[in-house]
Amino acid sequence: MSRKIGRHYTDRTPARILRASGINEIAVLVGFQAEHIRRTCGPEITYIENQIFAETNSMYFSWLARNFFGDGFVGLDSEFYSILN
């Protein structure tokens, strides 16, 4: 069962889990409802926006974020995260 983004969701965000694991540089790729996600997750995250999200897929999101990756990255898909929580 998925959960809506809201106060309770942000208490257990993937960003919190990543930070607890020692990962501090976090980028969120946003498209649909980008402003809502920014308000919910806060300013301490880098946001990379796909303005043509309805016409593209996750590979295009990865292309937009390519300069952020550096030496490597951990990718989390929010749809999967929502299903598991």
Summary of the structure (lengths in Angstrom):
residues: 85
radius of gyration: 12.8
end to end distance: 7.2
largest distance: 34.9
contacts: 179
relative contact order: 0.19
helix: 47%
strand: 9%
